[in-house]
Amino acid sequence: MKLDLLLRNADILTMDNRRPQATSLGVWQGRIVGLDGDLDSMEAAEVLDLGGATVTPGFIDAHCHTTWFGLGLGELDVSAARGLHQLYALLEAGMAADSAAGPGAEHGSSPASGWLLATGFSQQQHGGEFPDIAVLDRITGNRPLLMRHNSGHMAVVNTAALRLAGAEPASFPDPDGGVIVRDGAGRPTGLVQETAQQLIQQLILPYSSEAIEAALDRATSHYAAEGITSFTEAGIGGGWIGHSPVELAAYQRAAAGGRLHARAQLMPVLDVLHPLGGQDPQDPAPAGLDLGIASGFGGDFLSLGPAKVFLDGSLLGETAAVSQDYCSHGGTDNTGNTGYFQAEPEALRAKIEAAYAAGWSIAAHAIGDSAVDLAIEIITGCAAKYGPRTVPNRIEHASMTRPEQLPRLAAADIAVTPQASFFFDGGDGMTLSLGPERLGWAYRAASFLAAGVTLAGSSDRPVADGNVLRGMQAFVDRRTASGAVFGNPDERLSPLQALAAYTTGAAAATGTSGIKGSLTTGKLADFTVLSGSPLTAGSIAELQVLATAVGGTFTFRTPGLSSPVAVDSAATGPFFNPATNRS
């Protein structure tokens, strides 16, 4: 047999305890066919001598928002602003640039022609302040503005946008699970929280398939350059997180057209599931997608994961449902605010059970510890009634977990996705909101593993930094922007545990351990080539991604690997030397 690709002279971290390290790896028809001595006497169409570079399983981001991220790459980015004066200046520049470019050239002009769409806002970058709607109106005039908060749980809009939605009058009611923030006189401040965002977004949606495909192309090209070979899209098709009712079709077209550069598992939001017929009339009415399609449908490259349901909000916005009041000024002062659920618990329970009965696994967005309680209770009840799921049930974020919740999560086989990427930008702010007494509950990592809970590495991009190497470093040091260690220092992971989170852990949480997560014979040939080992590097974040491969096909190569030559297995001399980055 002639291999398609042979990697040699590499430091291969397999993440397989039975064979943890190797120096050579062979690929045939997209799969790993052997390591080291397994490959003796085999020829290959392409041989790469990596000169001692490190090879790891391809990185898996188990929770991100890829369409949103890709669309944001084409919008006005305000994330670099520090202080509202800089934010206003960026908005003014965006207005001026669009005016100079002429009609049809606006940021986000497809499909939201005439809108000013901006992304990357966080009050944490502006001393906790939100923009003044009067200033926004002066800058934008009659042009509607939608500026997305980087948490995804709120947005900033101007009066023109609120007027288009009919939501400007003080008499306009807040939607269930959301708030149009107003001042004491009932005037909108420009901040819309949680489900209230849909009032504005429905004026823009749906995005066209072409816009989504282009966004996926941009986003996953970025992923490839960061070593990401698989990801889970945490919410498609509807709600305030979806972009089109045919978002799955856009993904299919992107994959067929070569515009999807990483494997994708998609989570439909619970809102898009609907009652199904053809069931035993004695059973409760299940809710799913047409033809009875459910979690696990699809193939190795594109598949459906759990149904995504929002139980609460965010810690940064203090809308997550917590059991104790948020604190003021970082002390123990009660604010009277414990966040809120996105709907009444019994209504959430009924909708989740209907989806579970139709064969769906559940991914419950639960950030506050009260929401984690509700998620555990509902998921364990569904599993007891309808049985386990092949694609694991999950709690997305699980940001605040009390000690007694850990064994309950483990016993229920519920995977969790706490994002270390939040520590640097949001850690200091969350420390103030939570206060010292319960800070140790926040964004656990080591204690999840010690309790036997499956921990998946993920970013929540574009809510937070999506770079996996920086995410690993954050799991290891838990540093905030001020240099403090966020939460409990004992929650820090070892470098090996951090690497496992984005490989074997994320594969387990996505139900794909049988085909990915480790470099094992028979598994998909998804791998990442690094300039050094994350297990021994002084700074994991400073390592470089030299190449990324999905199914043995390179989706990214540094210049030294960009012009392969066909050689046989007896070739001598290194093809690529990472020390010089020259061929």
BELZIQUI-V738479 format. One record per run of one state. SS is the DSSP state (helix for helix, strand for strand, loop for the rest). FROM is the first residue (numbers start at 1). LEN is the number of residues. If there is no record, write none. Layout:
# BELZIQUI-V738479
ss = <SS SS>
from = <FROM FROM>
len = <LEN LEN>
This chain:
# BELZIQUI-V738479
ss = <loop strand loop strand loop strand loop strand loop strand loop strand helix loop strand loop strand loop strand loop strand loop helix loop strand loop helix loop strand loop helix loop helix loop strand loop strand loop helix loop strand loop strand loop helix loop helix loop strand loop helix loop strand helix loop strand loop strand loop helix loop strand loop strand loop strand loop strand loop strand loop helix loop strand loop helix loop strand loop strand loop helix loop strand loop helix loop helix strand loop helix loop strand loop helix loop strand loop strand loop helix loop helix loop strand loop strand loop helix loop strand loop strand loop helix loop strand loop strand loop>
from = <1 3 4 5 9 11 14 21 23 25 29 31 36 40 44 45 47 50 54 58 59 65 66 73 76 78 84 102 116 122 123 127 133 141 145 150 154 158 159 166 178 183 188 195 197 202 209 226 228 237 247 257 263 270 273 274 276 287 289 290 293 298 299 302 305 307 311 327 329 333 335 345 358 362 367 369 387 394 398 400 401 403 412 415 418 422 435 439 442 443 446 452 455 456 468 478 479 480 485 486 489 492 495 510 524 525 527 531 540 543 545 551 553 558 559 562 577 578 582 583>
len = <2 1 1 4 2 3 7 2 2 4 2 5 4 4 1 2 3 4 4 1 6 1 7 3 2 6 18 14 6 1 4 6 8 4 5 4 4 1 7 12 5 5 7 2 5 7 17 2 9 10 10 6 7 3 1 2 11 2 1 3 5 1 3 3 2 4 16 2 4 2 10 13 4 5 2 18 7 4 2 1 2 9 3 3 4 13 4 3 1 3 6 3 1 12 10 1 1 5 1 3 3 3 15 14 1 2 4 9 3 2 6 2 5 1 3 15 1 4 1 1>
